[in-house]
Amino acid sequence: MANTMAKRGKMGRINLMIADGDCEYALRLADGLMQNYGHIFDISSYSSKESLNGALARCELKPDVLLIDETFSADFIKEVTEKMMPVSVLMLTEDPKPPTPDSICKYKHISRISGDVLSAYYEKGGSKNYARTGERNTKLIGIFSSAGGAGKSTLAACMAAQCAAKGYNALFVSLEEIPSTSHFFEEAPGKNLSFAFYKIKGGGKDVPAALESCTVMSCREGLYYIPAPDDPLEFNEIRREEIQEFLRNIRSSGKYDHVFIDMQSGYSVITETSAADCDIVFMLTGGSVLESVKNERLSQVLRVKESRREADIKDVMIPVFCDLSGSCAADAQAEFRGKKINDRLPFDPELLSSSGTDPFFNPSSEYVRAVSGILSKYVIPSGNHINKGEIS
């Protein structure tokens, strides 16, 4: 049986052929890849030797990548490979730990399969620069605090989760020195932020593919995240222009509606650069003496930077009071850099005692309701919700 997917054919898409004896698996994999990565791949799938040979005889297909079931005979795989001469051949295996670099476990998340295919294609010399979707006007939203422990990671993850619940494509990225990505999202073996910056440093044209290959879709529909780097000290080696290239590629992918960036605490080149590229920066403060001192020092630094035209982030910064102790309230006259703090996040002990994103979908949580209100006020245009699992 053959199922040749509709060729929506833009120049530069990678031709991917799937050949697997399990008809249902082949169809599901092809359909999932087309739905989520149709801007990258032109896909055809086959579930028998006869249907595949028939397509070859009619010269219907010249794939760039061949995904083929390892249960097909070695002679048949060799024959097909010689006829089609794809850039890369990858074996589909049921082994959770594939024995060779050219093998892919069949039963893992589709985002990881897509990433493995892209990596193999470019590592074997593939040259196509696939078309971007360009369909979404991506907003970059930074979450920042002058001192650690203000709750910015929780806010960034909660905002991403709620945007996903409302039907938007949301991405969570942590640029913290000690990232908390694994606290909210499951560990995902494979490529991570290290791989993306490795490709950026190399200056290759496969940076978009590298970002695709290290991005994971969580179990919550539409919510994406990039796993933390192998070593947090790698951030010490990242330059200003590399952060800019990273964010430029994310924005220009057209894949996401909103990208939530968990920024480093305090002032740094990474913080300044990412803040300057954001559409909105939520500045969290808890009202402590230490934070007040650091906020004032940060204001002084930014005033100097802005006077020299080295930074211009004042207009995009929105101060938010976050009560993590449950014992204090924001001063009604409190402000940061001339902006009154009008938005407040209440104390929620459930968020402090649990991990994962489940608490972010609790409609009875005062914290969740407050975050939803901030999103509606600053991020999501009024009346423009997609209304898919929206929190009331």
N, C-alpha and C positions, 0 to 999 in steps of 0.2 A: 504494500500500500504506500502511495506517495502522497505527500502533502506539501506542495511547493507553495510557500508563503507568497503573498502578493508583493511584487517588487516595486517598492515605492520609489525606487531608484534615483537617488541623488548621487552625482559624481563624488567619489571619495569614500562612500560607505564600504565597509569591509564585508566581502562575500563569505558567509559562514554556512557550511553544510553540516548537518547532523545526520548520522547514520547509526541507528540503534535498533536492535531486534525487538525491543519492547516498544510496541506501537504507541501505547498510552504515554509512556515516558517521553518519547521523541516529540509527540504532539504538544505535551505540556511544556517541555523545555523550549521548543520553538516559539510557542505562543507567549510564554513568559518573557523570553528575551525580546520578542518583537514589541510587546506592550511597554516594557521598561527601557529597552535600549534600541528601539527602532531607528533612532537617529544615528546609531553607530553601525548597525549590521543590516545587510540584506540576507535573509535566512531562507533556507530550504531544508526539509527534513524527509528522511526515508527510513522505512522500518524493515526492508527486506533486500536481499541481494538483487532480486529480479527488478524491483522498482529503481534501484540505484543504477544498475546496468542499463536499464531502458533509458534513463535520463542521460547517461553518458553516451549511448549510441545516437541519441538525438542531438547531442552537443548542446544541451540546454544550460550547462553549468560549468563554470570555471572558478572554483572557490579559492579564496585566499587562505582560509583555515578549514581543515577537516576534523570534525569531532566524530570519532568512530568507535563503536562498541568493541571492546577487547575480545568478546566471545566470537566475533567473526574470525574465520581462519586466517592465519598469518599470510598464506598465499593470496587470499582474496584482498586483504588489506594492502599487500604489496602491489598487486595488480591495479587496484583502484588508485593508489598513490602515484604510480607511474603514469597512468592515463591522465590524471588531473593535475599533477605537479603543483599542489598547493604550497604556499609559503611555509605553512606549519601544519603538522599532523599531531593531534592529541588523542590519546586513548581514553575512552570512558570506562572507568572501572568501579566496581562496588567496594573495593578496598578503601576504608576510611583514611588509610595512610598509603597513598599511591607509591608504588615501588620505584618509579622513575620520574624525572622532571617533566617528561612528556606525557604523563598520565594525570587525569583529573577524576576525583571522586564524583560519581554521579549524584549522590544524595547530599548535597550541601546547598547553601543559600545561593539563589540565582545571581546575586550581586558578586559572589565570589567566583562563580563559574565565568561570568562575564569578565571579571578582572583577570582570571587566569588566561582566558582566550586572548585578551588584548595584550597582556604581557608577552605571551608566547609569540604572537604575531610580530610585535616590534623587535623582540630579541632575535628573531630569525630574519630580520632585515625587511620587514614590511614597511611600505613607504606611503600608504594612503593616509591622508590627513582628513579624517571623517568630518562630515558637516555637523555643525552645532544646531541645536534646535532653535534657539533664538526666540522661543515663544513666551518666555516669562521675563518680566521686568524684576529682576532679583534685587531684594533689599538686603544690605549687610547691616546687621544690628550687633553692636558691641555691648558687652556687660563688663563693667569696670568698677574697681574700688581702690582707694589709695592705700588700704591696709588689708591684709589677709583675714579671712574668717567673716567677711561681711555678708556672705550668702550669694555671691554672684554666680557661682557654678550651679547652685540649685535654681536660681532664677533663669539662667540660660537654658538649662535642660527642661525646666517646666514650660518656658515659653515655646520651645521647639515642640514639645509633646502636645501642647494645646493647639498650636497651629496645625499640627498633623491631624488632631482630632476634628478640627474644623474643615479638613479636606485639602489643606495646602501642602505643597512639597516643602518640607523644612529640613534643614541641615544643621547639626550641632558640631562645632569644632572647638577644641580646647587648645589655646596657645599658652597655657600656664606652664610655669617652670616645673611644677609637680601636678600634672593633669589629673583630673578626677573623672575622666571619661568612663573608666571601668566601674565606678561607683553607681553610675546610672544605667550603663549599657553593658550587655554581656561581652565577655572576652571573645574576640574574633581572631583566630589564627590566620596568619597571612600578612599581606602588605598593610602598612599603616602610614602615618604622617611622615615617617622617616623616608619612605620610598618616594613620596611626592616631592620632598625637598631635595632628595638626591637627584631626581630628574630635572628639577628646576636649576640646580647648580650646574648640571651638565649642559644646559642650554639647548636641549633637543626639542624637536617639534612634537614629541610624544608626551608632553606634559599633560594635555587634556586626557589622554588615555591613562596616564599614571594616576591622575586624580580619580578617574572612574574605577580603576582597579583597586584602589585602597579605600573606597567608600563602601560602607555597609548599610543595608537597609534593615532596620530593626523589625521586631515582630509587630510593632504598631504600624499600620499601613501609612506609607508616605513619609515616615520619619527616618532620616538618614543620619549617619555619623561617621567620622573618620577616627579610627583607633589611635591612641596616643603613640608617640614615637618610642623606639626601643630604649633610648636613653634621654631623659629630660635635659641633660647637659648639652644635647645637640642644639638647643635653642641659643646657646652662647655663640654658635658659629653661623647663625643665620643673619644675613645682611638685610638692610632696608629694602633694597631692590628685589630681593627674593621674596619677602613678605608681600610686596606690591604685586609681583608676578603671580604668586599664589592666589591672592584675593582677586586679581584681574581674571584669572582663568575660571575661578568659581563663579564670578558674576557673569562672565560672557558665555558660560555653558548653556544658559537658558533653561537649566534643569530645575532650579529651585525658586520658590516664591520668596522664602525668607531664610537667611543664613544667620544663625546665632553664634557669636564668637565669644567664648569664655576667655577674656583677656588676662594678661598678667597683672598682678596687684602692683601698685606703685608705678613710678615713672620708669620707662625703659624705651629703648629704640623700637622694640617690637610693639609695645603699647602705643607709642606715639604714631607709628606708621599705620598700624591697623585702625586706630581711632580716626586718623585723617581720611581713610578710605571708606569709613562707615557712613551710612545714611543717618543712623541714630546711635548714640552711645548712652546707655543707662548707667549713671554714676551712683553706686550704692554707698550708703553711709549708715552706720549704726548709732551715731551720736556719742561714741566714747571720746575720752580726752585724747587718746592716741590718734584716733581718726581725725579729730578736729585739727591737731597739729599737722598731721600729714596732708590733710586737705588744703590747709593754708600754704604749706610748702609746695604742693602741687600747683596751686593757683599761681604762685610766684614764678615757678618754672614756665608754666604755660603763658603767662603774661610776657615774659622775656622772649619766649619762642615766637609768639604772635607779633611782638613788636619788630622782630627781625624777619618776619614773614617766613619763618621756618615751620610754623604749624598754624592751623586755623580750624580748631575743633570746638570752639566755644558754642557756636550756634547749634551744634548737633548733640550737645551734652544735656541730658535730662536727669536731674538729681532725684533719687528715690530713697526714702528712709526704710530700712529693713530692721525690724525688731526681732532679733534672734534670742533674746533673753526672756522676753515676756514680762520684764520688770520696769521698762521705761517707755516713755512716749516721746515722739518727736516734738520739738519746740515748734509751735505754730508759726513762729517768725523765722525759723531756720532757713538758711539759703546756702547755695554754693555758687560762687562766682557771679553773684548778682541775681541768681535765679532762685525763687522761693521753692521750697520742697513741698509740692502739693500732693505727691503720690506716696503712699505708705503700704508696706507689706507687713501683715500681722505675724505674730509668733504662732508657730504650728509645731507642737512636739512630735507629731507623726513624721514630719520630714526629717527630724534629727535622729529618729530611732529606726529608720528603714532605708533600704537601698533600692535601686531600680526606679522605674518611672511610674509604677502603679499609683502612688499617692497623688500624682499630677492629674489623674483622671477622676478624682473624687469630687463630685459636684457639691458636697456639703462642706468642703474645706474652705475656711475663710481665706487662707493663703491663695488657693487656686482661684477663688472668685476675684481676689484682688489682682492677681496676675492677668486674669481674663479681661478685667476692666482696663488695665494698662495697655494690653494688646489692642483692644478696641479703640482706645483713645489715641495711640501713637502709631501703631503698626498696621492694623487691618482697617481699611476704609470702611466707614459706616455703611451698612446695607450691602456689603460686598462679600459676605460669608458664603462659603460653599455649602454649609449646613450638613456636613456628614459627620455624625457623632459629636456634634457641637455640645459644649458644656453650657448649660443654661445658667 
